[in-house]
Amino acid sequence: MFVESTNKLFEIHIEELSSWEKRPHKHNFFEIVYVEKGSGFQCINQHEFAYKEGNIFFLPPLDCHSFKIDEPSRFHLIRFTDNYFLQDGGLTSYKDWFDKIAYIIANYNKVPGDIISTERERNFIIDNIKSIYQEYLAADSYSEGIIAGSIASILNILARSIEKRYVDQANEIDNRFGDILRYINTHIFNSDNLRIPLLADKFSISKTYFSEYFKKQAGISLADYIIKSKLRIVETKVLHTDLSLKEIAYQLNFTDSSHLSKSFKKVYGMTVKEFRNSSQICCA
């Protein structure tokens, strides 16, 4: 079963499979996968994660994925096109949503696999996914608003679940460290909030010791952590918005587009243009 929105903002697939015959593919949109039944393994970027009934996966753009199916499986797939996060107007600020999704992607690779924290959240997302499908079939004058509300709820829960998993992992190192990383990532667009004196005061750490503390916990300096977090967001904006490099540099508080370009090449070993071109190549 396949349902596609008329304005191509996103697609809904319901697929029942006993074997996976497609080649692994690299998708250029955000995807949510709900496993209604079955079991096996999901392969993401050459890593395998066991799946079973009730699992929910969030796939950022450009992840290569496929399935190894042990028991016949029924998948619900919601695929968001770039336009969903870039359109103007409507019930949601899509620019804000896109920035939130960029933040999710920057942290998601640290916690791949099923990322839902509680059964309450899992059941809520499943109910909303089924509601979206039913509203597509109904397609009356209220459906668009209902679908928008359901999607907003799903994205909020995904953001919270990914952040919680990431923060909990960091807090295993030190019970303040996860909260520090969460604060940095949620204020990544505002450099004034990321200055050492402010961070030290906020988290009750000596100003003279904060840099040493952060590097001890993170394995890299605060400055390097911030620049790498920003560049992960740059990746998403380069591939999935029509913003110029100058506009992206401004949003993320780089001095200018030249500063952004040099930082990108230093970390990735390629120019932004080379990165964009290489990301269009589908994995084999």
C-alpha positions in Angstrom: 0.0 0.0 0.0 1.4 3.4 -1.0 -0.2 6.8 -0.3 1.4 10.1 -1.4 0.3 13.6 -0.6 -0.8 15.7 -3.5 1.6 18.5 -2.8 4.5 16.0 -2.2 5.2 17.2 1.3 5.6 13.6 2.4 4.7 10.0 1.5 3.2 7.1 3.5 4.1 3.6 2.7 2.7 0.4 4.2 4.7 -2.6 3.1 4.4 -6.3 3.9 7.6 -8.2 3.1 8.9 -11.7 3.6 12.3 -10.8 2.0 14.2 -7.7 1.1 15.2 -7.8 -2.5 16.1 -4.1 -3.0 19.6 -2.8 -2.8 20.5 -0.7 0.2 19.6 2.9 -0.7 20.5 6.3 0.5 17.4 8.4 0.9 17.3 12.2 0.5 14.5 12.8 3.1 13.7 12.1 6.7 12.0 8.8 7.4 10.1 7.3 10.3 9.7 3.5 10.3 7.2 1.7 12.5 7.4 -2.1 12.6 3.8 -3.3 13.1 4.8 -7.0 13.0 7.7 -9.2 12.2 11.4 -9.4 13.2 14.8 -9.3 11.7 17.6 -6.8 11.3 17.7 -3.2 10.1 21.0 -2.4 8.4 22.0 1.3 8.8 25.3 2.5 7.3 26.8 -1.0 7.5 25.6 -1.5 11.1 22.9 -4.0 12.0 20.2 -3.5 14.7 17.6 -6.2 15.6 14.1 -5.1 15.0 10.8 -6.5 16.3 7.1 -5.7 16.5 6.6 -2.2 18.0 10.0 -0.8 17.1 10.2 2.8 15.8 13.3 4.1 13.9 14.1 7.6 12.8 16.3 7.8 9.7 18.1 11.0 8.9 18.8 11.9 5.3 21.7 10.1 3.5 21.8 7.1 5.8 22.0 3.9 3.8 19.6 1.3 5.0 18.0 -2.1 4.2 16.3 -4.9 6.1 17.2 -8.6 6.7 13.9 -10.1 7.4 13.6 -13.2 9.6 9.8 -13.2 10.1 7.4 -11.7 7.5 7.2 -8.0 8.4 4.7 -5.2 8.0 6.3 -1.7 8.0 4.7 1.7 8.1 7.1 4.3 6.6 6.5 8.1 6.7 8.9 9.9 4.4 9.2 13.6 4.6 10.4 15.5 1.6 12.5 18.6 2.0 9.5 20.7 1.1 7.8 19.7 4.4 10.4 21.5 6.4 10.8 24.4 4.0 7.3 25.5 3.2 6.0 28.8 4.6 2.7 29.3 6.4 0.4 26.7 7.8 0.0 25.7 11.4 3.7 25.2 12.0 6.8 27.3 11.7 8.7 25.0 9.4 11.9 26.9 9.7 11.8 26.2 13.4 11.0 22.6 12.7 13.9 22.3 10.3 16.3 23.7 12.9 15.0 21.2 15.4 15.4 18.3 13.0 19.0 19.5 12.3 19.6 19.4 16.0 18.2 15.8 16.1 20.5 14.7 13.3 23.5 16.2 15.0 22.9 13.9 18.0 21.1 10.9 16.4 24.2 9.0 15.3 25.3 8.8 18.9 22.1 6.8 19.7 21.1 4.8 16.6 18.5 2.1 16.6 15.1 2.2 18.3 15.1 5.5 20.2 11.8 5.7 22.1 12.2 6.1 25.8 8.9 4.9 27.2 6.0 2.6 26.2 3.7 5.6 26.7 5.6 7.5 24.1 5.8 4.5 21.8 2.0 3.9 21.9 1.4 7.6 21.4 3.5 7.6 18.2 2.0 4.4 16.9 -1.5 5.8 17.4 -0.5 9.1 15.6 1.1 7.2 12.7 -2.2 5.2 12.2 -4.2 8.4 12.5 -2.1 10.1 9.8 -2.8 7.1 7.5 -6.6 7.2 8.2 -6.7 11.0 7.6 -5.1 10.5 4.2 -7.8 8.1 3.3 -10.5 10.5 4.6 -9.0 13.5 2.9 -11.7 16.0 4.1 -11.3 19.7 4.9 -10.1 18.9 8.4 -7.5 16.2 7.5 -4.6 18.6 6.7 -4.8 20.2 10.2 -5.1 16.9 12.0 -2.1 15.5 10.1 0.0 18.6 10.8 -0.8 18.2 14.6 0.0 14.5 14.6 3.3 15.1 12.8 4.3 17.9 15.2 3.6 15.6 18.2 5.7 12.8 16.7 8.6 15.1 16.0 8.5 16.5 19.5 8.6 13.1 21.1 11.4 12.0 18.8 13.4 15.1 19.7 12.8 14.5 23.4 13.7 10.7 23.2 16.9 11.2 21.2 18.0 14.0 23.5 17.2 12.0 26.7 19.1 9.0 25.4 22.1 11.1 24.5 22.0 13.1 27.8 21.7 9.9 29.8 24.7 8.4 28.1 26.8 11.5 28.9 25.6 11.6 32.5 27.0 8.1 33.0 30.4 9.8 32.7 29.5 12.7 35.0 26.0 13.6 36.3 26.4 17.2 35.0 27.9 16.5 31.7 24.8 15.5 29.8 23.0 18.6 30.9 26.0 20.7 29.7 25.9 19.0 26.3 22.1 19.5 26.0 22.5 23.2 26.9 25.2 23.7 24.3 23.3 21.9 21.5 20.1 23.7 22.2 21.9 27.1 22.1 24.2 26.3 19.2 22.8 29.2 17.2 23.7 31.8 19.9 27.4 32.0 20.6 26.9 34.4 23.5 25.3 31.6 25.5 28.3 29.3 24.9 31.0 31.4 26.5 33.0 29.7 29.3 32.1 32.2 32.1 28.4 31.7 31.5 28.6 27.9 31.2 30.8 27.7 34.3 28.4 29.8 36.4 25.3 27.9 35.1 26.7 24.5 36.0 28.6 25.5 39.1 32.1 24.7 37.8 35.1 27.0 38.3 35.8 29.3 35.4 39.5 28.4 35.5 38.7 24.6 35.5 35.8 24.5 33.0 37.9 24.0 29.9 39.9 21.2 31.5 36.7 19.6 32.8 35.0 19.7 29.4 38.0 18.2 27.5 38.3 15.5 30.1 34.7 14.5 29.7 34.3 15.0 25.9 37.7 14.0 24.7 37.9 17.3 22.7 38.0 20.9 23.6 34.8 23.0 24.0 35.7 25.0 20.9 36.2 21.9 18.8 32.9 20.4 20.1 31.0 23.5 19.2 32.5 23.8 15.7 31.8 20.1 15.0 28.2 20.4 16.3 27.7 23.4 14.0 29.1 21.7 11.0 26.7 18.8 11.4 23.9 21.3 11.1 25.7 22.9 8.1 25.6 19.4 6.4 21.8 19.3 6.7 21.3 22.9 5.6 23.6 22.5 2.6 21.8 19.4 1.4 18.2 20.3 2.3 17.7 24.0 2.0 18.2 26.6 -0.7 20.1 28.8 1.7 23.4 30.3 0.5 26.6 29.5 2.3 26.6 33.2 3.4 23.2 32.8 5.0 24.1 29.5 6.7 27.3 31.1 8.1 25.2 34.0 9.5 22.7 31.7 11.2 25.5 29.7 12.9 27.6 32.7 13.8 30.6 32.0 11.6 32.5 35.2 10.8 31.6 34.9 7.1 31.2 32.2 4.4 35.0 32.0 4.0 35.4 31.2 7.7 32.7 28.5 7.3 34.3 27.0 4.2 37.7 26.8 5.8 36.3 25.2 8.9 34.3 22.7 6.9 37.3 21.6 4.8 39.6 21.3 7.9 37.1 18.9 9.6 35.8 17.0 6.6 38.8 17.1 4.3 36.7 18.4 1.4 35.0 21.6 0.3 31.3 22.1 0.8 30.7 21.7 -2.9 32.6 18.4 -3.0 30.6 17.2 0.0 27.3 18.1 -1.7 28.3 16.3 -4.9 29.5 13.2 -3.0 26.3 13.0 -1.0 24.3 12.6 -4.1 26.0 9.2 -4.9 23.8 6.3 -3.8 25.6 3.6 -1.8 25.9 0.3 -3.5 
